[in-house]
Amino acid sequence: MSEGAIILRPLEAGDSAQIVAWRNQDWVRCHYIYREDFTLEGQLAYFHKKVETGEVAQYLVLSAETGQPIGCTVLSELDREHGTAEFGMFLGEKSALGKGYGRKMAEKTLALAFSELGLHTVCCRIFADNLPSVRGCLRAGFVKDHVIPGVRCTDGTVGDMYYLVARKRAADECSE
């Protein structure tokens, strides 16, 4: 099995406690604009309002080797009419860091976005100092579009973000 092999499965309501536990870790939270504590009630409300309705497509990431949950990906701001969405991902298990999972998470989520959801453009915003996530997304097919300077987080921290874009290749559209 190749390094970083993963399985994506659609998020379920029963995953909410795991998502909350992961997102409330400081080493995960520091990569987000929203840095307040997640609550189980809030995550369940989000799940029912956004995930169940199809407003977002969110996936639990499992290690293909162990079957254990290691993180999450999401396609939010889904605009099926215009074929666009915003991508996000995070690893929640420290043991998963540095194993190539980020690239696989981005690759597999882009594949779903382009083939199953019919999208043609996916963007993401990543803080410039989050080099592993930037590298993973670039290796998966995103390209840097521009820098968003001075993004203010909910805890008052300010940092620059990269705005990255991935587009469905014309060759992929012809082969469908």
C-alpha positions in Angstrom: 0.0 0.0 0.0 1.4 3.4 -1.0 2.3 6.0 1.6 -0.6 8.3 2.4 -3.3 5.9 1.0 -6.7 7.1 2.3 -10.4 6.4 2.0 -12.9 9.2 2.0 -16.4 8.5 3.3 -19.3 10.9 3.6 -19.4 12.5 7.0 -22.1 11.2 9.3 -23.8 12.8 12.3 -22.0 10.2 14.5 -18.6 11.7 13.5 -19.4 15.0 15.1 -17.7 14.3 18.5 -14.5 13.3 16.6 -14.6 16.5 14.5 -15.1 18.6 17.6 -12.2 16.9 19.4 -9.9 17.4 16.5 -10.8 21.0 15.7 -10.4 22.0 19.4 -6.7 21.0 19.4 -4.5 24.1 19.3 -2.2 22.6 16.6 -5.3 22.2 14.3 -7.2 25.4 15.3 -4.2 27.7 14.6 -4.6 27.1 10.8 -8.2 28.5 10.7 -9.6 31.9 10.7 -12.3 30.8 13.1 -10.4 29.9 16.3 -13.2 29.6 18.9 -14.0 26.3 20.6 -16.3 24.0 18.6 -19.1 22.4 20.6 -20.9 19.2 19.9 -24.2 21.0 19.6 -22.8 23.5 17.1 -21.2 20.7 15.0 -24.5 18.7 15.0 -26.4 21.9 14.0 -23.8 22.5 11.2 -24.2 18.8 10.1 -28.0 19.0 9.8 -28.1 22.4 8.2 -25.2 22.1 5.8 -24.1 18.5 5.2 -27.4 16.7 5.3 -28.9 19.3 2.9 -26.1 19.0 0.4 -25.0 22.6 0.9 -21.5 21.3 1.6 -19.9 17.9 0.8 -17.9 16.8 3.7 -15.8 13.6 4.1 -14.2 11.7 7.0 -10.7 10.6 6.0 -9.6 7.2 7.0 -6.2 5.6 6.8 -6.4 2.9 4.1 -3.8 0.9 6.1 -5.5 0.9 9.5 -9.1 2.0 8.7 -8.8 4.6 11.5 -10.2 8.2 11.1 -7.4 10.7 10.7 -9.0 13.8 9.4 -11.6 15.6 7.3 -12.1 17.3 4.0 -14.9 19.6 2.9 -16.2 21.3 -0.2 -18.2 24.3 0.9 -19.7 27.3 -0.9 -20.9 24.7 -3.4 -22.3 26.4 -6.4 -23.4 23.6 -8.7 -24.9 26.1 -11.2 -21.5 27.7 -11.8 -19.5 24.6 -11.0 -17.4 26.0 -8.1 -16.6 25.3 -4.5 -14.1 26.0 -1.8 -11.9 23.2 -0.5 -10.8 22.7 3.1 -9.0 19.9 4.9 -7.3 19.0 8.2 -5.6 16.1 9.8 -6.7 15.6 13.4 -4.3 12.9 14.4 -0.6 13.9 15.1 0.5 10.4 14.1 -0.8 11.1 10.6 1.4 14.2 10.0 4.3 14.0 7.5 3.0 10.9 5.7 1.6 12.4 2.5 -2.0 12.3 3.6 -2.6 16.0 2.7 -1.8 15.5 -1.0 -4.0 12.4 -1.1 -6.8 14.2 0.7 -6.7 17.1 -1.8 -6.4 14.7 -4.8 -9.3 12.5 -3.8 -11.6 15.4 -2.9 -10.8 17.2 -6.2 -11.6 13.9 -8.1 -15.0 13.8 -6.3 -15.6 17.5 -7.0 -14.9 17.1 -10.7 -16.4 13.7 -11.5 -19.3 13.2 -9.0 -20.3 16.7 -8.2 -19.7 18.1 -11.8 -17.6 21.1 -10.6 -14.9 22.6 -12.8 -13.2 25.1 -10.4 -12.3 24.6 -6.7 -10.4 27.2 -4.7 -8.9 27.1 -1.2 -7.4 29.6 1.2 -4.4 28.5 3.3 -2.3 30.6 5.7 1.1 31.1 4.1 2.9 29.7 7.1 1.0 26.4 6.8 3.6 24.9 4.5 2.6 21.3 4.6 -1.0 22.1 3.5 0.3 24.4 0.8 2.7 21.8 -0.5 0.0 19.1 -0.4 -2.5 21.2 -2.3 0.1 22.3 -4.9 1.1 18.7 -5.5 -2.5 17.7 -5.9 -3.1 20.2 -8.7 -3.9 23.5 -7.1 -1.9 26.6 -8.3 -1.3 29.8 -6.4 -3.5 32.5 -7.7 -2.7 35.4 -5.3 -2.0 36.4 -1.7 -4.7 37.7 0.6 -2.8 40.0 2.9 -3.5 40.6 6.6 -6.3 38.1 7.3 -7.6 38.7 10.8 -8.6 35.6 12.8 -11.2 35.5 15.5 -8.5 35.5 18.2 -6.9 38.7 16.8 -4.0 37.0 15.0 -3.3 38.4 11.6 -1.6 36.5 8.7 -1.3 36.3 5.0 -3.1 33.6 3.1 -2.6 32.0 -0.3 -5.6 31.7 -2.6 -5.2 28.6 -4.6 -7.2 27.3 -7.5 -7.7 23.9 -9.2 -9.5 23.6 -12.4 -10.8 20.5 -14.2 -8.6 19.8 -17.1 -10.1 20.0 -20.6 -8.7 16.5 -21.3 -10.8 15.2 -18.4 -13.9 16.8 -19.8 -13.4 15.3 -23.2 -13.0 11.8 -21.8 -16.4 11.8 -20.0 
